[in-house]
Amino acid sequence: MSRFTVVIHPRFPKDLKAIERAGRKDVVRRILSSLRLLEEDPFQARPGLDIKQLAIAGGPVFRLRVGDYRVLYEVDSASKKVFVTTVFHRGRGYRQ
């Protein structure tokens, strides 16, 4: 099975920095570790990787749960790319 390439939105590192400044370096490490696992299979949930496809207008969007934080991403199967768009605290919801 060929691997996917993870492409990060320019805003994503800023979101991670905000989490780190909030004293959650452990969460940032877990998020980065989870992103590496998406290279293998961005569709399938497995132990240590809680993935769910969301019903959002505009195409298939996936949610990766890392503790109290959510990472949203889209997958282009043809080009084998995972486009990571944002990370946010679950209390903020899915408003975007």
A tleap script that builds the chain and sets N, CA, C and O, in Angstrom:
source leaprc.protein.ff14SB
mol = sequence {
  NMET SER ARG PHE THR VAL VAL ILE HIE PRO
  ARG PHE PRO LYS ASP LEU LYS ALA ILE GLU
  ARG ALA GLY ARG LYS ASP VAL VAL ARG ARG
  ILE LEU SER SER LEU ARG LEU LEU GLU GLU
  ASP PRO PHE GLN ALA ARG PRO GLY LEU ASP
  ILE LYS GLN LEU ALA ILE ALA GLY GLY PRO
  VAL PHE ARG LEU ARG VAL GLY ASP TYR ARG
  VAL LEU TYR GLU VAL ASP SER ALA SER LYS
  LYS VAL PHE VAL THR THR VAL PHE HIE ARG
  GLY ARG GLY TYR ARG CGLN
}
set mol.1.N position { 0.849 -1.182 0.000 }
set mol.1.CA position { 0.000 0.000 0.000 }
set mol.1.C position { 0.893 1.243 0.000 }
set mol.1.O position { 1.810 1.362 0.813 }
set mol.2.N position { 0.614 2.156 -0.913 }
set mol.2.CA position { 1.424 3.366 -0.950 }
set mol.2.C position { 0.968 4.332 0.135 }
set mol.2.O position { -0.181 4.312 0.577 }
set mol.3.N position { 1.887 5.159 0.539 }
set mol.3.CA position { 1.630 6.089 1.638 }
set mol.3.C position { 1.022 7.386 1.121 }
set mol.3.O position { 1.180 7.759 -0.041 }
set mol.4.N position { 0.328 8.050 2.021 }
set mol.4.CA position { -0.238 9.360 1.737 }
set mol.4.C position { 0.753 10.430 2.187 }
set mol.4.O position { 1.580 10.198 3.070 }
set mol.5.N position { 0.656 11.590 1.572 }
set mol.5.CA position { 1.452 12.743 1.976 }
set mol.5.C position { 0.546 13.683 2.767 }
set mol.5.O position { -0.547 14.026 2.316 }
set mol.6.N position { 0.998 14.093 3.936 }
set mol.6.CA position { 0.223 15.015 4.766 }
set mol.6.C position { 0.637 16.443 4.417 }
set mol.6.O position { 1.812 16.799 4.505 }
set mol.7.N position { -0.344 17.254 4.021 }
set mol.7.CA position { -0.125 18.653 3.658 }
set mol.7.C position { -0.795 19.510 4.731 }
set mol.7.O position { -1.984 19.356 5.009 }
set mol.8.N position { -0.028 20.403 5.323 }
set mol.8.CA position { -0.500 21.223 6.445 }
set mol.8.C position { -0.917 22.611 5.957 }
set mol.8.O position { -0.170 23.268 5.231 }
set mol.9.N position { -2.093 23.050 6.353 }
set mol.9.CA position { -2.559 24.410 6.052 }
set mol.9.C position { -1.659 25.403 6.788 }
set mol.9.O position { -1.217 25.109 7.898 }
set mol.10.N position { -1.373 26.575 6.201 }
set mol.10.CA position { -0.490 27.555 6.856 }
set mol.10.C position { -0.947 27.987 8.251 }
set mol.10.O position { -0.114 28.375 9.069 }
set mol.11.N position { -2.232 27.929 8.536 }
set mol.11.CA position { -2.744 28.338 9.846 }
set mol.11.C position { -2.496 27.272 10.915 }
set mol.11.O position { -2.445 27.591 12.103 }
set mol.12.N position { -2.343 26.022 10.509 }
set mol.12.CA position { -2.250 24.907 11.449 }
set mol.12.C position { -1.110 25.061 12.460 }
set mol.12.O position { -1.341 24.839 13.648 }
set mol.13.N position { 0.111 25.430 12.047 }
set mol.13.CA position { 1.180 25.610 13.045 }
set mol.13.C position { 0.853 26.685 14.088 }
set mol.13.O position { 1.256 26.570 15.245 }
set mol.14.N position { 0.128 27.722 13.682 }
set mol.14.CA position { -0.274 28.766 14.632 }
set mol.14.C position { -1.241 28.194 15.665 }
set mol.14.O position { -1.156 28.512 16.851 }
set mol.15.N position { -2.158 27.348 15.204 }
set mol.15.CA position { -3.094 26.695 16.128 }
set mol.15.C position { -2.337 25.815 17.122 }
set mol.15.O position { -2.654 25.807 18.311 }
set mol.16.N position { -1.333 25.073 16.634 }
set mol.16.CA position { -0.526 24.228 17.520 }
set mol.16.C position { 0.241 25.061 18.536 }
set mol.16.O position { 0.344 24.682 19.703 }
set mol.17.N position { 0.778 26.194 18.098 }
set mol.17.CA position { 1.513 27.082 19.014 }
set mol.17.C position { 0.600 27.575 20.131 }
set mol.17.O position { 1.018 27.665 21.285 }
set mol.18.N position { -0.648 27.896 19.785 }
set mol.18.CA position { -1.601 28.364 20.798 }
set mol.18.C position { -1.862 27.266 21.831 }
set mol.18.O position { -1.971 27.550 23.024 }
set mol.19.N position { -1.960 26.031 21.383 }
set mol.19.CA position { -2.160 24.906 22.307 }
set mol.19.C position { -0.931 24.749 23.191 }
set mol.19.O position { -1.045 24.512 24.393 }
set mol.20.N position { 0.238 24.883 22.589 }
set mol.20.CA position { 1.490 24.762 23.349 }
set mol.20.C position { 1.606 25.874 24.392 }
set mol.20.O position { 2.024 25.625 25.522 }
set mol.21.N position { 1.236 27.099 24.013 }
set mol.21.CA position { 1.288 28.227 24.953 }
set mol.21.C position { 0.319 28.032 26.110 }
set mol.21.O position { 0.524 28.568 27.199 }
set mol.22.N position { -0.735 27.263 25.868 }
set mol.22.CA position { -1.714 26.977 26.925 }
set mol.22.C position { -1.210 25.885 27.866 }
set mol.22.O position { -1.941 25.423 28.743 }
set mol.23.N position { 0.042 25.478 27.677 }
set mol.23.CA position { 0.637 24.491 28.567 }
set mol.23.C position { 0.322 23.053 28.203 }
set mol.23.O position { 0.420 22.168 29.053 }
set mol.24.N position { -0.050 22.805 26.971 }
set mol.24.CA position { -0.439 21.464 26.540 }
set mol.24.C position { 0.554 20.886 25.527 }
set mol.24.O position { 0.159 20.418 24.459 }
set mol.25.N position { 1.838 20.922 25.869 }
set mol.25.CA position { 2.858 20.369 24.970 }
set mol.25.C position { 2.634 18.887 24.714 }
set mol.25.O position { 2.942 18.386 23.632 }
set mol.26.N position { 2.093 18.179 25.714 }
set mol.26.CA position { 1.811 16.751 25.543 }
set mol.26.C position { 0.790 16.522 24.434 }
set mol.26.O position { 0.908 15.567 23.666 }
set mol.27.N position { -0.210 17.393 24.351 }
set mol.27.CA position { -1.234 17.273 23.314 }
set mol.27.C position { -0.622 17.546 21.945 }
set mol.27.O position { -0.926 16.849 20.977 }
set mol.28.N position { 0.235 18.552 21.864 }
set mol.28.CA position { 0.891 18.868 20.591 }
set mol.28.C position { 1.702 17.669 20.110 }
set mol.28.O position { 1.659 17.326 18.929 }
set mol.29.N position { 2.438 17.032 21.014 }
set mol.29.CA position { 3.217 15.840 20.630 }
set mol.29.C position { 2.308 14.724 20.128 }
set mol.29.O position { 2.624 14.061 19.141 }
set mol.30.N position { 1.185 14.515 20.804 }
set mol.30.CA position { 0.250 13.463 20.385 }
set mol.30.C position { -0.391 13.783 19.038 }
set mol.30.O position { -0.614 12.883 18.228 }
set mol.31.N position { -0.688 15.050 18.795 }
set mol.31.CA position { -1.257 15.449 17.502 }
set mol.31.C position { -0.253 15.175 16.390 }
set mol.31.O position { -0.606 14.591 15.366 }
set mol.32.N position { 0.992 15.592 16.584 }
set mol.32.CA position { 2.014 15.382 15.555 }
set mol.32.C position { 2.251 13.896 15.306 }
set mol.32.O position { 2.447 13.479 14.164 }
set mol.33.N position { 2.232 13.112 16.351 }
set mol.33.CA position { 2.384 11.665 16.215 }
set mol.33.C position { 1.212 11.070 15.429 }
set mol.33.O position { 1.407 10.192 14.588 }
set mol.34.N position { 0.011 11.544 15.699 }
set mol.34.CA position { -1.177 11.056 14.993 }
set mol.34.C position { -1.141 11.425 13.517 }
set mol.34.O position { -1.586 10.648 12.672 }
set mol.35.N position { -0.614 12.608 13.201 }
set mol.35.CA position { -0.515 13.015 11.797 }
set mol.35.C position { 0.399 12.074 11.022 }
set mol.35.O position { 0.142 11.784 9.854 }
set mol.36.N position { 1.459 11.598 11.660 }
set mol.36.CA position { 2.347 10.635 10.995 }
set mol.36.C position { 1.605 9.337 10.691 }
set mol.36.O position { 1.856 8.702 9.666 }
set mol.37.N position { 0.694 8.943 11.577 }
set mol.37.CA position { -0.086 7.724 11.344 }
set mol.37.C position { -1.078 7.886 10.195 }
set mol.37.O position { -1.444 6.903 9.551 }
set mol.38.N position { -1.517 9.119 9.931 }
set mol.38.CA position { -2.426 9.354 8.810 }
set mol.38.C position { -1.763 9.040 7.473 }
set mol.38.O position { -2.453 8.756 6.494 }
set mol.39.N position { -0.435 9.088 7.420 }
set mol.39.CA position { 0.277 8.771 6.177 }
set mol.39.C position { 0.014 7.333 5.745 }
set mol.39.O position { 0.029 7.029 4.552 }
set mol.40.N position { -0.225 6.452 6.704 }
set mol.40.CA position { -0.461 5.042 6.397 }
set mol.40.C position { -1.884 4.803 5.891 }
set mol.40.O position { -2.079 4.140 4.873 }
set mol.41.N position { -2.873 5.340 6.601 }
set mol.41.CA position { -4.275 5.161 6.220 }
set mol.41.C position { -5.107 6.247 6.892 }
set mol.41.O position { -5.380 6.156 8.089 }
set mol.42.N position { -5.519 7.281 6.139 }
set mol.42.CA position { -6.270 8.386 6.745 }
set mol.42.C position { -7.764 8.110 6.912 }
set mol.42.O position { -8.494 8.964 7.414 }
set mol.43.N position { -8.226 6.929 6.497 }
set mol.43.CA position { -9.656 6.629 6.540 }
set mol.43.C position { -10.067 5.752 7.716 }
set mol.43.O position { -11.177 5.888 8.231 }
set mol.44.N position { -9.203 4.874 8.136 }
set mol.44.CA position { -9.552 3.820 9.078 }
set mol.44.C position { -9.180 4.169 10.519 }
set mol.44.O position { -8.020 4.447 10.822 }
set mol.45.N position { -10.183 4.150 11.402 }
set mol.45.CA position { -9.911 4.314 12.836 }
set mol.45.C position { -9.244 3.043 13.339 }
set mol.45.O position { -9.537 1.946 12.862 }
set mol.46.N position { -8.352 3.197 14.298 }
set mol.46.CA position { -7.657 2.059 14.900 }
set mol.46.C position { -7.177 2.478 16.273 }
set mol.46.O position { -7.238 3.661 16.607 }
set mol.47.N position { -6.699 1.538 17.081 }
set mol.47.CA position { -6.231 1.919 18.422 }
set mol.47.C position { -5.204 3.052 18.344 }
set mol.47.O position { -4.211 2.963 17.621 }
set mol.48.N position { -5.462 4.100 19.092 }
set mol.48.CA position { -4.580 5.259 19.095 }
set mol.48.C position { -4.895 6.275 18.017 }
set mol.48.O position { -4.230 7.306 17.922 }
set mol.49.N position { -5.913 5.994 17.194 }
set mol.49.CA position { -6.265 6.918 16.115 }
set mol.49.C position { -7.787 6.917 15.945 }
set mol.49.O position { -8.344 6.062 15.256 }
set mol.50.N position { -8.449 7.887 16.582 }
set mol.50.CA position { -9.910 7.983 16.548 }
set mol.50.C position { -10.313 8.878 15.381 }
set mol.50.O position { -10.227 10.103 15.470 }
set mol.51.N position { -10.752 8.260 14.288 }
set mol.51.CA position { -11.115 8.969 13.061 }
set mol.51.C position { -12.605 8.800 12.814 }
set mol.51.O position { -13.173 7.732 13.043 }
set mol.52.N position { -13.230 9.884 12.340 }
set mol.52.CA position { -14.641 9.812 11.979 }
set mol.52.C position { -14.871 10.706 10.769 }
set mol.52.O position { -14.362 11.825 10.712 }
set mol.53.N position { -15.642 10.210 9.797 }
set mol.53.CA position { -16.012 11.041 8.662 }
set mol.53.C position { -17.209 11.886 9.061 }
set mol.53.O position { -18.175 11.376 9.627 }
set mol.54.N position { -17.145 13.183 8.766 }
set mol.54.CA position { -18.209 14.113 9.138 }
set mol.54.C position { -19.110 14.393 7.946 }
set mol.54.O position { -18.664 14.368 6.800 }
set mol.55.N position { -20.354 14.653 8.218 }
set mol.55.CA position { -21.314 15.013 7.174 }
set mol.55.C position { -21.347 16.532 7.069 }
set mol.55.O position { -22.211 17.191 7.649 }
set mol.56.N position { -20.399 17.072 6.325 }
set mol.56.CA position { -20.292 18.519 6.152 }
set mol.56.C position { -20.447 18.825 4.670 }
set mol.56.O position { -19.855 18.149 3.828 }
set mol.57.N position { -21.244 19.845 4.349 }
set mol.57.CA position { -21.443 20.226 2.954 }
set mol.57.C position { -20.112 20.615 2.324 }
set mol.57.O position { -19.270 21.244 2.965 }
set mol.58.N position { -19.936 20.240 1.082 }
set mol.58.CA position { -18.712 20.610 0.385 }
set mol.58.C position { -17.745 19.456 0.224 }
set mol.58.O position { -16.661 19.634 -0.332 }
set mol.59.N position { -18.106 18.300 0.689 }
set mol.59.CA position { -17.226 17.152 0.482 }
set mol.59.C position { -16.895 16.436 1.762 }
set mol.59.O position { -17.233 16.892 2.854 }
set mol.60.N position { -16.228 15.305 1.618 }
set mol.60.CA position { -15.896 14.505 2.801 }
set mol.60.C position { -14.802 15.154 3.647 }
set mol.60.O position { -13.697 15.422 3.175 }
set mol.61.N position { -15.141 15.393 4.889 }
set mol.61.CA position { -14.195 15.943 5.855 }
set mol.61.C position { -14.085 14.923 6.980 }
set mol.61.O position { -15.076 14.322 7.396 }
set mol.62.N position { -12.869 14.742 7.459 }
set mol.62.CA position { -12.634 13.787 8.527 }
set mol.62.C position { -12.217 14.518 9.793 }
set mol.62.O position { -11.633 15.601 9.752 }
set mol.63.N position { -12.538 13.885 10.926 }
set mol.63.CA position { -12.178 14.416 12.232 }
set mol.63.C position { -11.273 13.407 12.922 }
set mol.63.O position { -11.584 12.218 12.999 }
set mol.64.N position { -10.158 13.900 13.417 }
set mol.64.CA position { -9.238 13.099 14.213 }
set mol.64.C position { -9.333 13.612 15.643 }
set mol.64.O position { -9.110 14.796 15.895 }
set mol.65.N position { -9.663 12.728 16.579 }
set mol.65.CA position { -9.788 13.138 17.982 }
set mol.65.C position { -8.495 12.823 18.712 }
set mol.65.O position { -8.009 11.692 18.697 }
set mol.66.N position { -7.946 13.854 19.355 }
set mol.66.CA position { -6.744 13.697 20.185 }
set mol.66.C position { -7.067 14.330 21.531 }
set mol.66.O position { -6.918 15.539 21.710 }
set mol.67.N position { -7.506 13.514 22.469 }
set mol.67.CA position { -7.919 14.036 23.769 }
set mol.67.C position { -9.096 14.975 23.607 }
set mol.67.O position { -10.109 14.612 23.010 }
set mol.68.N position { -8.965 16.187 24.138 }
set mol.68.CA position { -10.024 17.190 24.038 }
set mol.68.C position { -9.912 18.034 22.778 }
set mol.68.O position { -10.656 19.003 22.625 }
set mol.69.N position { -9.013 17.696 21.884 }
set mol.69.CA position { -8.787 18.475 20.668 }
set mol.69.C position { -9.229 17.696 19.438 }
set mol.69.O position { -9.209 16.465 19.417 }
set mol.70.N position { -9.629 18.445 18.411 }
set mol.70.CA position { -10.078 17.859 17.158 }
set mol.70.C position { -9.243 18.432 16.016 }
set mol.70.O position { -8.994 19.635 15.950 }
set mol.71.N position { -8.822 17.554 15.131 }
set mol.71.CA position { -8.085 17.943 13.932 }
set mol.71.C position { -8.992 17.632 12.747 }
set mol.71.O position { -9.476 16.508 12.617 }
set mol.72.N position { -9.226 18.617 11.882 }
set mol.72.CA position { -10.034 18.399 10.689 }
set mol.72.C position { -9.120 18.267 9.481 }
set mol.72.O position { -8.129 18.985 9.345 }
set mol.73.N position { -9.479 17.324 8.601 }
set mol.73.CA position { -8.686 17.134 7.389 }
set mol.73.C position { -9.544 16.561 6.275 }
set mol.73.O position { -10.599 15.973 6.514 }
set mol.74.N position { -9.064 16.748 5.048 }
set mol.74.CA position { -9.697 16.197 3.854 }
set mol.74.C position { -8.690 15.287 3.175 }
set mol.74.O position { -7.483 15.439 3.360 }
set mol.75.N position { -9.186 14.339 2.387 }
set mol.75.CA position { -8.315 13.387 1.714 }
set mol.75.C position { -8.589 13.420 0.215 }
set mol.75.O position { -9.740 13.360 -0.217 }
set mol.76.N position { -7.522 13.518 -0.573 }
set mol.76.CA position { -7.597 13.375 -2.026 }
set mol.76.C position { -6.953 12.036 -2.365 }
set mol.76.O position { -5.729 11.922 -2.418 }
set mol.77.N position { -7.781 11.032 -2.591 }
set mol.77.CA position { -7.278 9.679 -2.842 }
set mol.77.C position { -6.496 9.590 -4.145 }
set mol.77.O position { -5.538 8.823 -4.241 }
set mol.78.N position { -6.893 10.365 -5.145 }
set mol.78.CA position { -6.221 10.308 -6.445 }
set mol.78.C position { -4.764 10.742 -6.345 }
set mol.78.O position { -3.884 10.121 -6.941 }
set mol.79.N position { -4.512 11.807 -5.589 }
set mol.79.CA position { -3.136 12.309 -5.453 }
set mol.79.C position { -2.445 11.782 -4.201 }
set mol.79.O position { -1.278 12.085 -3.956 }
set mol.80.N position { -3.178 10.983 -3.401 }
set mol.80.CA position { -2.625 10.412 -2.161 }
set mol.80.C position { -2.171 11.507 -1.199 }
set mol.80.O position { -1.077 11.445 -0.639 }
set mol.81.N position { -3.038 12.520 -1.017 }
set mol.81.CA position { -2.709 13.628 -0.114 }
set mol.81.C position { -3.781 13.788 0.954 }
set mol.81.O position { -4.975 13.628 0.700 }
set mol.82.N position { -3.315 14.110 2.155 }
set mol.82.CA position { -4.177 14.420 3.293 }
set mol.82.C position { -3.966 15.900 3.590 }
set mol.82.O position { -2.855 16.317 3.917 }
set mol.83.N position { -5.028 16.694 3.479 }
set mol.83.CA position { -4.944 18.131 3.707 }
set mol.83.C position { -5.461 18.445 5.110 }
set mol.83.O position { -6.667 18.417 5.356 }
set mol.84.N position { -4.543 18.742 6.021 }
set mol.84.CA position { -4.893 19.055 7.410 }
set mol.84.C position { -5.191 20.546 7.482 }
set mol.84.O position { -4.344 21.372 7.142 }
set mol.85.N position { -6.408 20.890 7.930 }
set mol.85.CA position { -6.824 22.289 7.887 }
set mol.85.C position { -6.758 23.010 9.222 }
set mol.85.O position { -6.285 24.145 9.284 }
set mol.86.N position { -7.225 22.372 10.296 }
set mol.86.CA position { -7.273 23.090 11.568 }
set mol.86.C position { -7.281 22.126 12.749 }
set mol.86.O position { -7.585 20.942 12.610 }
set mol.87.N position { -6.942 22.664 13.900 }
set mol.87.CA position { -7.053 21.935 15.163 }
set mol.87.C position { -7.710 22.886 16.154 }
set mol.87.O position { -7.400 24.077 16.182 }
set mol.88.N position { -8.623 22.353 16.970 }
set mol.88.CA position { -9.327 23.201 17.927 }
set mol.88.C position { -9.774 22.376 19.120 }
set mol.88.O position { -9.849 21.150 19.053 }
set mol.89.N position { -10.070 23.067 20.214 }
set mol.89.CA position { -10.598 22.419 21.411 }
set mol.89.C position { -12.045 22.031 21.149 }
set mol.89.O position { -12.787 22.780 20.513 }
set mol.90.N position { -12.442 20.881 21.631 }
set mol.90.CA position { -13.789 20.367 21.358 }
set mol.90.C position { -14.882 21.313 21.832 }
set mol.90.O position { -15.978 21.317 21.270 }
set mol.91.N position { -14.607 22.108 22.847 }
set mol.91.CA position { -15.585 23.062 23.350 }
set mol.91.C position { -15.884 24.178 22.366 }
set mol.91.O position { -16.936 24.814 22.443 }
set mol.92.N position { -14.964 24.418 21.443 }
set mol.92.CA position { -15.165 25.453 20.436 }
set mol.92.C position { -16.129 24.984 19.354 }
set mol.92.O position { -16.701 25.801 18.633 }
set mol.93.N position { -16.306 23.695 19.241 }
set mol.93.CA position { -17.242 23.148 18.258 }
set mol.93.C position { -16.678 23.160 16.857 }
set mol.93.O position { -15.480 23.361 16.655 }
set mol.94.N position { -17.543 22.944 15.899 }
set mol.94.CA position { -17.127 22.816 14.504 }
set mol.94.C position { -17.504 24.044 13.688 }
set mol.94.O position { -17.723 23.941 12.481 }
set mol.95.N position { -17.583 25.206 14.334 }
set mol.95.CA position { -17.891 26.457 13.633 }
set mol.95.C position { -16.660 26.907 12.870 }
set mol.95.O position { -15.597 27.091 13.461 }
set mol.96.N position { -16.789 27.085 11.582 }
set mol.96.CA position { -15.650 27.556 10.780 }
set mol.96.C position { -16.136 28.204 9.527 }
set mol.96.O position { -15.331 28.666 8.719 }
savepdb mol mol.pdb
quit
